[in-house]
């Protein structure tokens, strides 16, 4: 409880620690050190969880809505994954790399900055510009479809 500050998270942490004990406890040579092994494992697991939460924060949709691109629902419904990837390949390569790493590979801004060897701010602007270009391509593709549906 002192690490997590939350009973539910503390229970999950303890349970995960004992699962690891069940998996790897037999490797402990000196059984008198079991308590310190458990506490060390618990603390390391807590730190892993905290790092993961920092890299991939859980936000409610309303909290992150300003970061999401705005797409017309009709445009997305009619496009297949292959069509979207094809459109992504039409985006300028500078922007395509950042968009692909963020949305397809689930990399953080910092990881993308390290991979592309650019500042984090540049990563954010390239993702934004790449999404804007992708939206233009999606809307251009959607226009002929809408016209074709009306003429039926």
N, CA, C and O of each residue as an XYZ file, in Angstrom:
608
protein
N       0.816     -1.193      0.000
C       0.000      0.000      0.000
C       0.866      1.266      0.000
O       0.476      2.282     -0.574
N       2.015      1.206      0.629
C       2.847      2.405      0.682
C       3.407      2.763     -0.698
O       3.665      3.938     -0.960
N       3.598      1.797     -1.570
C       4.092      2.095     -2.912
C       2.989      2.606     -3.821
O       3.149      3.625     -4.494
N       1.872      1.898     -3.839
C       0.821      2.214     -4.804
C      -0.148      3.273     -4.311
O      -0.651      4.071     -5.102
N      -0.414      3.287     -3.009
C      -1.394      4.223     -2.464
C      -2.827      3.825     -2.798
O      -3.755      4.609     -2.600
N      -3.002      2.629     -3.296
C      -4.301      2.163     -3.749
C      -4.390      0.676     -3.435
O      -3.517     -0.095     -3.834
N      -5.426      0.270     -2.730
C      -5.543     -1.129     -2.293
C      -5.625     -2.092     -3.467
O      -5.001     -3.153     -3.441
N      -6.368     -1.746     -4.473
C      -6.529     -2.628     -5.630
C      -5.199     -2.830     -6.352
O      -4.840     -3.958     -6.692
N      -4.468     -1.741     -6.588
C      -3.159     -1.849     -7.249
C      -2.163     -2.605     -6.374
O      -1.333     -3.360     -6.883
N      -2.244     -2.404     -5.061
C      -1.355     -3.114     -4.144
C      -1.629     -4.617     -4.190
O      -0.695     -5.419     -4.176
N      -2.895     -4.995     -4.243
C      -3.245     -6.421     -4.334
C      -2.729     -7.019     -5.641
O      -2.204     -8.133     -5.651
N      -2.877     -6.291     -6.730
C      -2.374     -6.764     -8.024
C      -0.861     -6.930     -7.992
O      -0.326     -7.898     -8.533
N      -0.176     -5.989     -7.360
C       1.276     -6.025     -7.272
C       1.740     -7.231     -6.450
O       2.683     -7.924     -6.831
N       1.081     -7.470     -5.339
C       1.432     -8.615     -4.489
C       1.155     -9.922     -5.236
O       1.962    -10.850     -5.197
N       0.018     -9.985     -5.908
C      -0.320    -11.195     -6.653
C       0.708    -11.453     -7.750
O       1.139    -12.591     -7.941
N       1.098    -10.418     -8.460
C       2.094    -10.570     -9.518
C       3.431    -11.021     -8.937
O       4.129    -11.832     -9.545
N       3.788    -10.504     -7.775
C       5.039    -10.899     -7.128
C       5.018    -12.384     -6.783
O       6.015    -13.080     -6.973
N       3.887    -12.871     -6.276
C       3.810    -14.285     -5.920
C       3.731    -15.181     -7.159
O       4.150    -16.338     -7.112
N       3.210    -14.669     -8.241
C       3.251    -15.425     -9.497
C       4.707    -15.584     -9.931
O       5.119    -16.662    -10.362
N       5.473    -14.516     -9.817
C       6.899    -14.607    -10.164
C       7.636    -15.542     -9.212
O       8.557    -16.249     -9.621
N       7.235    -15.549     -7.947
C       7.839    -16.465     -6.983
C       7.547    -17.914     -7.399
O       8.424    -18.776     -7.330
N       6.308    -18.168     -7.831
C       5.942    -19.514     -8.268
C       6.737    -19.924     -9.503
O       7.086    -21.094     -9.659
N       7.021    -18.972    -10.374
C       7.761    -19.264    -11.594
C       9.269    -19.398    -11.363
O       9.919    -20.257    -11.959
N       9.818    -18.547    -10.497
C      11.278    -18.463    -10.379
C      11.814    -18.683     -8.975
O      13.026    -18.634     -8.768
N      10.949    -18.921     -8.016
C      11.393    -19.074     -6.629
C      12.325    -20.245     -6.410
O      13.158    -20.220     -5.504
N      12.192    -21.269     -7.234
C      13.049    -22.452     -7.082
C      14.523    -22.126     -7.374
O      15.407    -22.892     -6.992
N      14.790    -21.016     -8.035
C      16.164    -20.637     -8.362
C      16.893    -20.013     -7.180
O      18.114    -19.856     -7.218
N      16.163    -19.656     -6.135
C      16.771    -19.048     -4.950
C      17.538    -20.118     -4.174
O      16.954    -21.106     -3.728
N      18.839    -19.922     -4.017
C      19.689    -20.921     -3.366
C      19.539    -20.902     -1.848
O      19.483    -21.954     -1.212
N      19.473    -19.701     -1.268
C      19.386    -19.558      0.184
C      17.946    -19.176      0.544
O      17.547    -18.024      0.374
N      17.181    -20.128      1.034
C      15.773    -19.896      1.351
C      15.570    -18.858      2.455
O      14.470    -18.326      2.601
N      16.604    -18.563      3.229
C      16.482    -17.543      4.272
C      16.383    -16.135      3.667
O      16.017    -15.184      4.357
N      16.704    -16.013      2.397
C      16.638    -14.713      1.723
C      15.356    -14.550      0.906
O      15.261    -13.650      0.072
N      14.388    -15.402      1.142
C      13.133    -15.359      0.379
C      12.406    -14.030      0.593
O      11.870    -13.451     -0.353
N      12.389    -13.553      1.829
C      11.680    -12.313      2.122
C      12.293    -11.138      1.350
O      11.567    -10.342      0.755
N      13.615    -11.029      1.357
C      14.247     -9.923      0.642
C      14.055    -10.084     -0.873
O      13.903     -9.091     -1.584
N      14.061    -11.345     -1.375
C      13.816    -11.579     -2.800
C      12.411    -11.116     -3.169
O      12.221    -10.477     -4.204
N      11.428    -11.433     -2.333
C      10.047    -11.033     -2.602
C       9.902     -9.509     -2.614
O       9.266     -8.947     -3.505
N      10.492     -8.851     -1.622
C      10.386     -7.389     -1.574
C      11.123     -6.724     -2.749
O      10.644     -5.737     -3.307
N      12.273     -7.266     -3.111
C      13.010     -6.726     -4.255
C      12.204     -6.904     -5.529
O      12.100     -5.981     -6.337
N      11.634     -8.085     -5.710
C      10.815     -8.367     -6.889
C       9.593     -7.463     -6.924
O       9.241     -6.935     -7.979
N       8.953     -7.284     -5.794
C       7.783     -6.419     -5.696
C       8.145     -4.980     -6.079
O       7.423     -4.328     -6.833
N       9.257     -4.503     -5.556
C       9.680     -3.125     -5.839
C      10.025     -2.951     -7.314
O       9.649     -1.951     -7.925
N      10.740     -3.919     -7.888
C      11.088     -3.832     -9.312
C       9.847     -3.858    -10.181
O       9.762     -3.118    -11.161
N       8.891     -4.693     -9.841
C       7.643     -4.773    -10.617
C       6.877     -3.454    -10.519
O       6.286     -3.002    -11.500
N       6.887     -2.842     -9.339
C       6.241     -1.542     -9.163
C       6.893     -0.497    -10.070
O       6.198      0.279    -10.726
N       8.236     -0.478    -10.105
C       8.949      0.483    -10.944
C       8.663      0.241    -12.428
O       8.506      1.197    -13.188
N       8.594     -1.025    -12.847
C       8.248     -1.343    -14.242
C       6.864     -0.802    -14.582
O       6.663     -0.221    -15.649
N       5.926     -0.993    -13.686
C       4.563     -0.523    -13.902
C       4.521      0.995    -13.998
O       3.817      1.542    -14.846
N       5.264      1.675    -13.142
C       5.298      3.133    -13.179
C       5.906      3.648    -14.476
O       5.409      4.611    -15.059
N       6.994      3.000    -14.933
C       7.606      3.399    -16.195
C       6.635      3.203    -17.354
O       6.554      4.039    -18.254
N       5.905      2.100    -17.325
C       4.933      1.829    -18.381
C       3.815      2.877    -18.367
O       3.364      3.320    -19.423
N       3.377      3.266    -17.186
C       2.308      4.267    -17.078
C       2.785      5.637    -17.568
O       1.991      6.407    -18.109
N       4.059      5.946    -17.386
C       4.598      7.214    -17.866
C       4.687      7.195    -19.390
O       4.351      8.177    -20.052
N       5.143      6.073    -19.938
C       5.273      5.962    -21.397
C       3.932      5.886    -22.091
O       3.754      6.458    -23.166
N       2.977      5.178    -21.481
C       1.665      4.972    -22.082
C       0.584      5.361    -21.075
O      -0.067      4.494    -20.492
N       0.395      6.656    -20.876
C      -0.576      7.092    -19.863
C      -1.994      6.706    -20.254
O      -2.364      6.739    -21.427
N      -2.770      6.343    -19.258
C      -4.175      6.020    -19.473
C      -4.980      7.297    -19.294
O      -5.027      7.876    -18.210
N      -5.605      7.717    -20.372
C      -6.420      8.919    -20.333
C      -7.835      8.576    -20.754
O      -8.056      7.705    -21.595
N      -8.765      9.257    -20.174
C     -10.138      9.133    -20.650
C     -10.216      9.792    -22.011
O      -9.462     10.724    -22.292
N     -11.101      9.331    -22.846
C     -11.201      9.841    -24.211
C     -11.426     11.347    -24.226
O     -10.871     12.047    -25.072
N     -12.235     11.853    -23.298
C     -12.511     13.284    -23.264
C     -11.260     14.087    -22.944
O     -11.093     15.203    -23.437
N     -10.376     13.523    -22.118
C      -9.162     14.222    -21.725
C      -8.180     14.357    -22.888
O      -7.429     15.330    -22.959
N      -8.185     13.386    -23.796
C      -7.216     13.375    -24.893
C      -7.831     13.752    -26.227
O      -7.172     13.637    -27.261
N      -9.060     14.191    -26.229
C      -9.750     14.450    -27.498
C      -9.069     15.544    -28.325
O      -9.139     15.511    -29.553
N      -8.417     16.503    -27.682
C      -7.742     17.565    -28.416
C      -6.549     17.031    -29.204
O      -6.127     17.672    -30.166
N      -5.986     15.867    -28.826
C      -4.840     15.296    -29.529
C      -5.248     14.400    -30.691
O      -4.423     14.072    -31.544
N      -6.508     14.008    -30.727
C      -6.952     13.075    -31.750
C      -7.270     13.801    -33.050
O      -7.810     14.907    -33.043
N      -6.927     13.160    -34.168
C      -7.278     13.787    -35.444
C      -8.785     13.721    -35.661
O      -9.459     12.821    -35.160
N      -9.298     14.680    -36.411
C     -10.728     14.721    -36.690
C     -10.963     14.102    -38.068
O     -10.487     14.615    -39.080
N     -11.699     12.999    -38.090
C     -12.047     12.332    -39.334
C     -13.548     12.206    -39.410
O     -14.225     12.031    -38.396
N     -14.051     12.295    -40.595
C     -15.470     12.060    -40.807
C     -15.707     10.560    -40.660
O     -14.945      9.758    -41.200
N     -16.736     10.183    -39.950
C     -17.021      8.773    -39.709
C     -17.243      8.017    -41.013
O     -16.811      6.871    -41.141
N     -17.902      8.632    -41.971
C     -18.168      7.960    -43.241
C     -16.880      7.595    -43.964
O     -16.803      6.546    -44.603
N     -15.882      8.442    -43.868
C     -14.625      8.198    -44.571
C     -13.934      6.954    -44.029
O     -13.412      6.150    -44.801
N     -13.926      6.791    -42.735
C     -13.229      5.672    -42.119
C     -13.993      4.367    -42.326
O     -13.375      3.320    -42.524
N     -15.299      4.409    -42.285
C     -16.111      3.203    -42.415
C     -15.907      2.549    -43.779
O     -15.884      1.322    -43.870
N     -15.761      3.330    -44.825
C     -15.684      2.794    -46.175
C     -14.268      2.403    -46.600
O     -14.095      1.833    -47.677
N     -13.265      2.691    -45.796
C     -11.893      2.406    -46.179
C     -11.404      1.127    -45.511
O     -11.675      0.891    -44.334
N     -10.695      0.317    -46.256
C     -10.096     -0.883    -45.682
C      -8.712     -0.532    -45.129
O      -8.176      0.543    -45.397
N      -8.162     -1.436    -44.372
C      -6.823     -1.225    -43.836
C      -5.787     -1.087    -44.934
O      -4.843     -0.306    -44.811
N      -5.963     -1.847    -46.009
C      -5.030     -1.782    -47.133
C      -5.087     -0.409    -47.777
O      -4.048      0.148    -48.133
N      -6.284      0.148    -47.936
C      -6.424      1.473    -48.534
C      -5.761      2.546    -47.664
O      -5.118      3.465    -48.174
N      -5.926      2.416    -46.365
C      -5.338      3.403    -45.455
C      -3.810      3.322    -45.498
O      -3.137      4.352    -45.528
N      -3.257      2.098    -45.502
C      -1.804      1.943    -45.582
C      -1.294      2.465    -46.926
O      -0.224      3.069    -46.991
N      -2.048      2.237    -47.989
C      -1.675      2.768    -49.303
C      -1.639      4.287    -49.266
O      -0.722      4.904    -49.808
N      -2.637      4.890    -48.627
C      -2.657      6.352    -48.502
C      -1.492      6.834    -47.646
O      -0.886      7.865    -47.937
N      -1.181      6.084    -46.587
C      -0.059      6.455    -45.722
C       1.243      6.451    -46.531
O       2.126      7.272    -46.284
N       1.365      5.545    -47.481
C       2.556      5.501    -48.331
C       2.647      6.705    -49.256
O       3.722      6.983    -49.786
N       1.556      7.422    -49.464
C       1.557      8.624    -50.297
C       1.957      9.877    -49.513
O       2.236     10.921    -50.102
N       1.981      9.764    -48.196
C       2.365     10.891    -47.340
C       3.873     11.096    -47.460
O       4.621     10.130    -47.615
N       4.319     12.344    -47.390
C       5.740     12.692    -47.451
C       6.524     11.793    -46.478
O       6.136     11.661    -45.318
N       7.617     11.179    -46.938
C       8.384     10.247    -46.093
C       8.821     10.821    -44.743
O       8.905     10.085    -43.760
N       9.103     12.135    -44.685
C       9.488     12.740    -43.398
C       8.374     12.590    -42.383
O       8.629     12.320    -41.210
N       7.145     12.764    -42.827
C       5.997     12.680    -41.931
C       5.539     11.236    -41.754
O       5.088     10.849    -40.676
N       5.655     10.448    -42.808
C       5.204      9.057    -42.775
C       5.919      8.261    -41.692
O       5.295      7.472    -40.983
N       7.223      8.466    -41.563
C       8.002      7.724    -40.579
C       7.485      7.978    -39.170
O       7.294      7.038    -38.399
N       7.261      9.229    -38.833
C       6.791      9.559    -37.482
C       5.387      9.008    -37.233
O       5.113      8.468    -36.161
N       4.500      9.143    -38.215
C       3.127      8.638    -38.068
C       3.142      7.127    -37.915
O       2.452      6.587    -37.051
N       3.918      6.437    -38.743
C       3.993      4.975    -38.681
C       4.554      4.497    -37.348
O       4.016      3.573    -36.737
N       5.632      5.125    -36.899
C       6.221      4.713    -35.625
C       5.271      4.944    -34.460
O       5.240      4.156    -33.515
N       4.499      6.018    -34.524
C       3.595      6.336    -33.418
C       2.346      5.448    -33.446
O       2.006      4.833    -32.436
N       1.664      5.376    -34.584
C       0.384      4.684    -34.636
C       0.486      3.195    -34.961
O      -0.338      2.412    -34.488
N       1.466      2.791    -35.746
C       1.566      1.388    -36.112
C       2.507      0.612    -35.201
O       2.305     -0.580    -34.971
N       3.527      1.276    -34.684
C       4.515      0.597    -33.841
C       4.347      0.916    -32.353
O       5.037      0.325    -31.522
N       3.447      1.836    -31.999
C       3.184      2.221    -30.612
C       4.426      2.739    -29.876
O       4.608      2.468    -28.689
N       5.269      3.478    -30.583
C       6.429      4.086    -29.937
C       6.025      5.415    -29.306
O       5.108      6.088    -29.777
N       6.716      5.779    -28.243
C       6.474      7.068    -27.596
C       7.168      8.167    -28.398
O       7.992      7.887    -29.269
N       6.825      9.424    -28.093
C       7.478     10.546    -28.763
C       8.991     10.486    -28.562
O       9.755     10.716    -29.500
N       9.422     10.178    -27.343
C      10.853     10.129    -27.040
C      11.546      9.028    -27.838
O      12.657      9.223    -28.332
N      10.895      7.876    -27.964
C      11.491      6.785    -28.738
C      11.599      7.159    -30.216
O      12.609      6.881    -30.863
N      10.556      7.788    -30.739
C      10.581      8.212    -32.143
C      11.695      9.240    -32.351
O      12.417      9.190    -33.347
N      11.827     10.168    -31.407
C      12.888     11.181    -31.502
C      14.259     10.514    -31.538
O      15.133     10.934    -32.296
N      14.451      9.480    -30.729
C      15.732      8.774    -30.716
C      15.965      8.021    -32.019
O      17.074      8.033    -32.552
N      14.925      7.364    -32.539
C      15.059      6.603    -33.782
C      15.366      7.526    -34.961
O      16.249      7.242    -35.771
N      14.629      8.629    -35.046
C      14.794      9.545    -36.182
C      15.885     10.586    -35.958
O      16.237     11.337    -36.868
N      16.418     10.624    -34.735
C      17.464     11.570    -34.360
C      17.017     13.019    -34.595
O      17.706     13.817    -35.231
N      15.821     13.323    -34.044
C      15.249     14.671    -34.126
C      14.678     15.028    -32.759
O      14.455     14.130    -31.947
N      14.431     16.309    -32.473
C      13.837     16.700    -31.192
C      12.386     16.213    -31.061
O      11.707     15.986    -32.063
N      11.927     16.059    -29.829
C      10.569     15.602    -29.561
C       9.532     16.539    -30.164
O       8.515     16.083    -30.687
N       9.779     17.840    -30.097
C       8.852     18.811    -30.679
C       8.691     18.613    -32.179
O       7.597     18.786    -32.717
N       9.767     18.255    -32.846
C       9.716     17.989    -34.280
C       8.903     16.727    -34.552
O       8.172     16.657    -35.540
N       9.029     15.734    -33.680
C       8.241     14.507    -33.817
C       6.759     14.849    -33.777
O       5.987     14.395    -34.622
N       6.364     15.650    -32.795
C       4.949     16.018    -32.655
C       4.439     16.760    -33.877
O       3.338     16.487    -34.355
N       5.234     17.702    -34.391
C       4.774     18.452    -35.556
C       4.733     17.582    -36.803
O       3.855     17.762    -37.646
N       5.665     16.643    -36.938
C       5.634     15.749    -38.099
C       4.434     14.809    -38.052
O       3.834     14.510    -39.084
N       4.089     14.349    -36.863
C       2.892     13.504    -36.742
C       1.654     14.314    -37.103
O       0.779     13.834    -37.824
N       1.582     15.531    -36.607
C       0.434     16.380    -36.904
C       0.320     16.650    -38.406
O      -0.765     16.542    -38.978
N       1.434     16.999    -39.037
C       1.414     17.288    -40.481
C       1.110     16.029    -41.293
O       0.399     16.086    -42.297
N       1.647     14.905    -40.855
C       1.376     13.652    -41.550
C      -0.093     13.267    -41.464
O      -0.673     12.796    -42.442
N      -0.696     13.465    -40.298
C      -2.122     13.173    -40.138
C      -2.975     14.123    -40.962
O      -3.998     13.719    -41.516
N      -2.566     15.372    -41.047
C      -3.303     16.332    -41.873
C      -3.278     15.912    -43.339
O      -4.299     15.963    -44.026
N      -2.109     15.498    -43.811
C      -1.987     15.044    -45.197
C      -2.815     13.772    -45.412
O      -3.475     13.624    -46.440
N      -2.776     12.867    -44.449
C      -3.561     11.629    -44.542
C      -5.055     11.940    -44.592
O      -5.804     11.298    -45.328
N      -5.476     12.915    -43.815
C      -6.893     13.303    -43.817
C      -7.304     13.850    -45.178
O      -8.389     13.545    -45.671
N      -6.438     14.658    -45.786
C      -6.726     15.193    -47.122
C      -6.876     14.038    -48.114
O      -7.791     14.038    -48.938
N      -5.980     13.060    -48.034
C      -6.055     11.906    -48.931
C      -7.329     11.097    -48.691
O      -7.957     10.622    -49.638
N      -7.702     10.944    -47.435
C      -8.916     10.187    -47.113
C     -10.154     10.918    -47.627
O     -11.060     10.298    -48.183
N     -10.190     12.220    -47.443
C     -11.340     12.996    -47.921
C     -11.415     12.988    -49.440
O     -12.510     12.953    -50.002
N     -10.269     13.022    -50.115
C     -10.261     12.984    -51.579
C     -10.767     11.634    -52.078
O     -11.456     11.569    -53.096
N     -10.435     10.575    -51.381
C     -10.906      9.242    -51.750
C     -12.389      9.110    -51.477
O     -13.106      8.447    -52.227
N     -12.852      9.735    -50.411
C     -14.263      9.622    -50.018
C     -15.178     10.364    -50.983
O     -16.307      9.923    -51.199
N     -14.737     11.469    -51.569
C     -15.588     12.261    -52.466
C     -16.122     11.438    -53.637
O     -17.329     11.473    -53.877
N     -15.288     10.693    -54.387
C     -15.830      9.893    -55.486
C     -16.800      8.819    -55.009
O     -17.770      8.511    -55.700
N     -16.547      8.247    -53.835
C     -17.448      7.219    -53.313
C     -18.828      7.796    -53.023
O     -19.853      7.203    -53.357
N     -18.826      8.967    -52.393
C     -20.125      9.591    -52.083
C     -20.888      9.886    -53.365
O     -22.095      9.655    -53.438
N     -20.188     10.400    -54.381
C     -20.823     10.692    -55.653
C     -21.357      9.419    -56.299
O     -22.440      9.423    -56.885
N     -20.583      8.310    -56.191
C     -21.011      7.049    -56.774
C     -22.207      6.473    -56.069
O     -23.044      5.829    -56.701
N     -22.308      6.686    -54.781
C     -23.454      6.148    -54.029
C     -24.723      6.903    -54.387
O     -25.801      6.309    -54.427
N     -24.620      8.192    -54.645
C     -25.800      8.985    -54.967
C     -26.374      8.628    -56.333
O     -27.583      8.719    -56.545
N     -25.495      8.217    -57.269
C     -25.963      7.964    -58.611
C     -26.616      6.603    -58.758
O     -27.176      6.312    -59.815
N     -26.564      5.764    -57.744
C     -27.172      4.439    -57.829
C     -28.660      4.496    -57.859
O     -29.316      3.457    -57.930
